[in-house]
Amino acid sequence: MGDERVTAERFHASDGVEGWHVLFAGASAHWRTASLAQGAEFAVRIADAATALGRFPDVDLRPRDVVVTTRRPDGGLDATDVALAQRVSAIADDLGLVSDPSVLQEMLIAVAHARDVDVRPFFDAAFGYDDFDETDAVDPHRRNPAIVFHPFDRVGRGRTHIDVSVPAEQAEARVKAALAAGGRLADDSHAPMWWTLASPDNHGIDIAAWTDTEG
Amino acid sequence: MADTARISPKQFHDEPGTEGWHVLYGGAQTVFPTDAFATGAEFVRRIAEATAELGREPDVDLRERSVAVRTAMNPRGRLDEVDAEVARRVSTVGRQLGLAPDSSRLQTLQIGVAEYAGVDTRDFWRAALGYEDVGGVLADPLRRLPRLWFYELATAGRGRTHFDVAVPNERAQARVQAALAAGGRLALGDDAPYWWGLASPDNHGVDIAGWGDVHEGV
């Protein structure tokens, strides 16, 4: 299937992908399960679809939940991801599983560094991560959040911040909850793509909706 | 299963059949490399079957070429004997499929959030991340994202927030050496070989923790 990249907007415009959201790690969806055994049955059927398409998603099984994430090896989405999402959703429907997109989220750790210092080799070594692209580092088993490195040019929220991507329609509620819990809105000039918050102690956290709506 | 006695990481390792498993943040865990995604899915099916009667269902992360399994008696990651039995059964069904644990790239990340004295920022973090409080740490309800713990800002100089990387005990020293060779600095070494406090070339804090895997306390 096609190599052409599919934007979040086009992904959502496809049929049969209701409940999927495009977050940092790719297109993700969630279903509740009655047991690990039911999740495993789901996984076996996902494997059939994945093998037929040659695109293998990450499947996180919990006793009462399954989260499926698909993306190309380079991190983007294409028509194969759309096809896989459609098939996975059809299998879930067939098994009578109920989705709850409100629990979906992904995290990135954004490490700020001085402009003239390359700190990625250190983080790769300390975290046991692999280089990804020009600027990122990833857990080889994708069980821990990816790290993105950026030059340190904004002071005031500490040097490292955490990015959280959530389904676009959840973002504003998440921001409100964080503000109600004592947070401060440090920068909303990019809203509704993302909101830059500071903890009561001035620690940085961004709530990102843009991955899910990007055209 | 709620009334079983807790066991320490050391006791877990002393149990027969737990070879290749490690006690890291979140519970006892390991990774089984696979030759194909479908093999991994079949492994997951057998794991569910083999553990169903124990009343303890492990967390399983299925990837294209690996399956990670984690078991714990509670969301905090504490262990009891049922977890040792889960590990045994998972390794047994793995063997039937020709799979063996490989912990060479197994690790769990935790984030230590520094706070000024007298400031409590937990409610903010819980709200911003959608986390829940499990015995003093904040955790992702789906156990997919790293846990947060909080401490009073006392040691300035490595930045305010640091990352803890828990690795299998026997791999901790090598991890530290690799990070030092990559330009890191040993900032806190007094508690080695339990944990090492490193600073990045840019003075960012990363601790390598090997203690959790061999701890004798429950």
Contacts between the chains, C-beta under 8 A, distances in Angstrom:
chain1	res1	chain2	res2	distance
A	35	B	48	7.3
A	35	B	52	7.3
A	35	B	57	6.8
A	36	B	47	7.5
A	36	B	48	4.4
A	36	B	51	7.2
A	36	B	52	7.5
A	36	B	57	3.9
A	36	B	58	7.3
A	36	B	60	7.3
A	37	B	48	4.1
A	37	B	49	6.8
A	37	B	52	5.8
A	39	B	44	7.8
A	39	B	48	7.2
A	39	B	60	8.0
A	40	B	41	7.7
A	40	B	44	4.6
A	40	B	45	4.4
A	40	B	47	7.1
A	40	B	48	3.9
A	40	B	49	7.8
A	40	B	60	8.0
A	41	B	45	7.0
A	43	B	41	4.7
A	43	B	44	4.9
A	43	B	45	7.2
A	43	B	62	5.8
A	44	B	41	4.7
A	44	B	42	6.7
A	44	B	44	7.5
A	44	B	45	5.4
A	46	B	41	7.0
A	47	B	37	5.4
A	47	B	38	4.5
A	47	B	40	7.4
A	47	B	41	3.6
A	47	B	42	7.8
A	48	B	38	7.5
A	50	B	37	5.7
A	51	B	36	7.8
A	51	B	37	6.5
A	51	B	38	5.5
A	56	B	37	4.5
A	56	B	63	7.7
A	56	B	64	3.8
A	58	B	61	7.2
A	58	B	62	7.2
A	58	B	63	5.8
A	59	B	41	7.9
A	59	B	61	7.6
A	59	B	62	4.1
A	60	B	59	7.6
A	60	B	60	7.7
A	60	B	61	5.2
A	60	B	62	7.6
A	60	B	142	7.3
A	60	B	144	5.6
A	61	B	44	6.4
A	61	B	59	7.0
A	61	B	60	4.3
A	61	B	61	7.5
A	61	B	62	6.6
A	62	B	59	5.5
A	62	B	142	6.0
A	62	B	143	6.6
A	63	B	57	3.8
A	63	B	59	7.7
A	65	B	142	5.8
A	67	B	142	6.6
A	67	B	144	6.6
A	103	B	130	7.7
A	103	B	141	7.0
A	103	B	142	6.3
A	105	B	129	7.6
A	105	B	130	6.3
A	105	B	145	7.2
A	106	B	145	7.7
A	107	B	129	7.7
A	107	B	145	4.8
A	107	B	146	7.3
A	109	B	111	7.9
A	109	B	163	7.5
A	111	B	204	6.4
A	113	B	200	7.8
A	113	B	202	4.7
A	113	B	204	7.7
A	114	B	202	5.7
A	117	B	201	5.5
A	117	B	202	4.9
A	118	B	201	7.8
A	119	B	183	7.7
A	119	B	200	4.9
A	119	B	201	5.5
A	119	B	202	4.9
A	119	B	204	7.0
A	121	B	182	4.2
A	121	B	183	6.4
A	122	B	179	6.0
A	122	B	182	4.5
A	122	B	183	5.1
A	122	B	184	5.0
A	122	B	200	4.6
A	122	B	201	5.7
A	122	B	206	7.9
A	123	B	200	6.8
A	123	B	206	7.4
A	124	B	182	7.0
A	125	B	175	7.4
A	125	B	178	4.1
A	125	B	179	4.3
A	125	B	181	7.0
A	125	B	182	4.0
A	125	B	184	7.2
A	126	B	163	8.0
A	126	B	165	6.3
A	126	B	175	6.9
A	126	B	178	7.7
A	126	B	179	4.0
A	126	B	182	7.6
A	126	B	184	6.5
A	126	B	198	6.1
A	126	B	200	7.6
A	126	B	206	4.5
A	126	B	208	6.6
A	127	B	107	7.2
A	127	B	109	7.2
A	127	B	163	7.5
A	127	B	165	5.7
A	127	B	206	7.4
A	128	B	105	5.7
A	128	B	107	5.3
A	128	B	165	7.3
A	128	B	167	7.1
A	128	B	175	6.6
A	139	B	107	7.4
A	139	B	109	8.0
A	140	B	105	4.9
A	141	B	31	5.9
A	141	B	61	7.0
A	141	B	63	6.2
A	141	B	66	5.8
A	141	B	68	5.8
A	141	B	105	6.4
A	141	B	106	7.5
A	142	B	61	7.8
A	142	B	63	6.4
A	143	B	61	5.5
A	143	B	68	5.8
A	143	B	108	7.5
A	144	B	107	6.8
A	144	B	108	6.9
A	144	B	109	4.3
A	144	B	146	6.3
A	145	B	109	7.1
A	145	B	145	6.5
A	145	B	146	6.6
A	158	B	159	7.2
A	158	B	160	5.2
A	158	B	161	6.6
A	159	B	159	5.2
A	159	B	160	7.6
A	159	B	204	6.7
A	160	B	159	6.7
A	160	B	161	6.0
A	160	B	204	6.7
A	162	B	111	7.6
A	162	B	129	7.9
A	164	B	128	6.8
A	164	B	129	6.2
A	166	B	130	7.9
A	174	B	127	7.7
A	174	B	128	6.9
A	174	B	130	7.0
A	177	B	127	4.1
A	177	B	128	7.5
A	178	B	124	6.0
A	178	B	127	4.6
A	178	B	128	4.0
A	180	B	127	6.8
A	181	B	123	4.1
A	181	B	124	4.5
A	181	B	126	6.9
A	181	B	127	3.8
A	181	B	128	7.4
A	182	B	121	7.2
A	182	B	123	6.1
A	182	B	124	5.0
A	183	B	124	4.9
A	183	B	127	7.4
A	183	B	128	6.6
A	197	B	128	6.5
A	199	B	121	4.6
A	199	B	124	4.6
A	199	B	125	6.7
A	199	B	128	7.7
A	200	B	119	6.2
A	200	B	120	7.8
A	200	B	121	5.0
A	200	B	124	5.6
A	201	B	115	5.4
A	201	B	116	5.9
A	201	B	119	5.0
A	201	B	121	4.7
A	203	B	113	6.6
A	203	B	121	6.9
A	203	B	160	7.0
A	203	B	161	6.6
A	205	B	125	7.9
A	205	B	128	5.1
A	205	B	129	7.8
A	207	B	128	7.0
